[in-house]
Amino acid sequence: MKVVICGAGVIGASTAYFLAERGATATLVERCDVACAASGKSGGFIARDWCDGQPQAELARASFDLHAELARTLDADYGYKRIDTLLVAGSDRGGVDRYRAMEAPAWLDGHCAVHSAIGSTDTTATIHPERFTRALVDAACARGARLVHGTVEGIARDASGAVRGVRVDGDEIAADAVVIAMGPWSVLAARWLPLPPVAGLKGYSVVLGPRTPVAAQALFVEYENAAGEHSSPEIVARADGEVWACGQSSDDPLPVDPADVSVDEAKCREIARICGALSSRLDDVDILRTQACYRPICADAMPLLGPVRDVPGAYLATGHNCWGMLNAPASGRAMAELLCDGASSSVDLSPFDPARLEAVRIDAAAD
Ligand SMILES: Cc1cc2nc3c(=O)[nH]c(=O)nc-3n(C[C@H](O)[C@H](O)[C@H](O)COP(=O)(O)OP(=O)(O)OC[C@H]3O[C@@H](n4cnc5c(N)ncnc54)[C@H](O)[C@@H]3O)c2cc1C
């Protein structure tokens, strides 16, 4: 079976890996670079039970376990580490002592108080998102998959309307099946296929390089600035010593080319400033990267995993919103099962069937 996967973010990479493991011929097509978008710039925080009570609870629990297995079996160091996760209150105006319910780790010596532990080494972990995505692509290629740099421009269909191939930079790559895994850019594929709308929500983040090490931990912070404005930064101190932090967003529209995502340096500086206010070890440190990315989200904020209505051979794998790094392994494995066996046996994909949302037909004519 020849499968073309459009987009080498973590969802496309995972799908390619599990397809290659099953002996399918997987071709991954990427417009810019592996993990150039959210999959390389996200927090890389994963949690076993934070999706409990939602349709993706089973997917998340299966994925958390699969992450542990992949960390043992993939031949790569991408900083997988089980960590403690804390809920923290911080303020430029002081007065957070009333929230203090437990002792802070030594590195949290600034204007803050630890309210509670919301995750432990049993339930939360961190990975380096870009290195993880690259590890999946490398492992897929070692098992026979192919990575092609190019822009997907359309889907070729035969007289019956079934997928025949994928148009990439003016050429056609023959395919029995295509998986649209272009994250928020999956919206562009609605010109070729009847797809539910997918949007991109933009967030800014920084990567800091502390000179004095901080413990690998994650913090979910409620922060008040000097003007009394509130934000909710998330901080992930990774296994490699780098500290990632986010907490600023914008409603900038998604650019057509992923290479054109712009960074607002002032928003990034504010994230770094808050980190410095929380910890002297993060004050006046090197800002290694300032970055922005879009998380893919659809109308009900749940993943879209399944066949495209009325187009044999076309599949969609996107919409993972704020949990794409967590849910990539189980999503990729389930997509590979669906493609190769006709159904997923490891998790129930029915809550994520794209058919649950009204399809938008822009131009789905067969050619
Ligand atoms: C600030 C932020 C923090 C986050 N933190 C976490 C976290 O801690 N834990 C977690 O689980 N999730 C997190 N997420 C969510 C997670 O990052 C995303 O859900 C996930 O990365 C989506 O992966 P994807 O493969 O669907 O899309 P993307 O990573 O966007 O990949 C899509 C790929 O498609 C390519 N592409 C686009 N157009 C074309 C084309 N025409 N032809 C070929 N290729 C194309 C792009 O270049 C890109 O590489 C975070 C998201 C944000 C924004």
The ligand as an ORCA input file, in Angstrom:
! r2SCAN-3c Opt
* xyz 0 1
  C       2.383     27.518     22.208
  C       1.972     26.049     22.088
  C       2.361     25.145     23.073
  C       1.981     23.801     22.980
  N       2.382     22.927     23.959
  C       1.992     21.627     23.887
  C       2.381     20.710     24.906
  O       3.097     21.063     25.851
  N       1.931     19.416     24.826
  C       1.139     18.993     23.795
  O       0.750     17.813     23.793
  N       0.800     19.829     22.784
  C       1.194     21.139     22.813
  N       0.823     22.012     21.841
  C       0.008     21.507     20.707
  C       0.883     20.811     19.665
  O       2.049     21.550     19.442
  C       0.105     20.655     18.349
  O      -1.160     20.060     18.605
  C       0.862     19.769     17.382
  O       2.197     20.229     17.230
  C       0.164     19.739     16.028
  O       0.935     18.915     15.175
  P       0.566     18.750     13.656
  O       1.510     17.745     13.105
  O      -0.893     18.493     13.533
  O       0.784     20.190     12.999
  P       2.086     21.081     12.709
  O       3.125     20.914     13.736
  O       1.572     22.456     12.441
  O       2.673     20.449     11.370
  C       2.069     20.664     10.121
  C       3.158     20.576      9.070
  O       2.552     20.680      7.772
  C       3.442     21.403      6.947
  N       2.724     21.945      5.782
  C       1.861     22.981      5.759
  N       1.402     23.184      4.515
  C       1.982     22.227      3.737
  C       1.887     21.907      2.341
  N       1.091     22.578      1.497
  N       2.638     20.867      1.865
  C       3.431     20.141      2.707
  N       3.549     20.422      4.037
  C       2.821     21.442      4.544
  C       3.991     22.469      7.868
  O       5.196     23.020      7.347
  C       4.182     21.706      9.161
  O       5.479     21.143      9.284
  C       1.203     23.362     21.887
  C       0.832     24.279     20.888
  C       1.206     25.603     20.978
  C       0.810     26.566     19.881
*
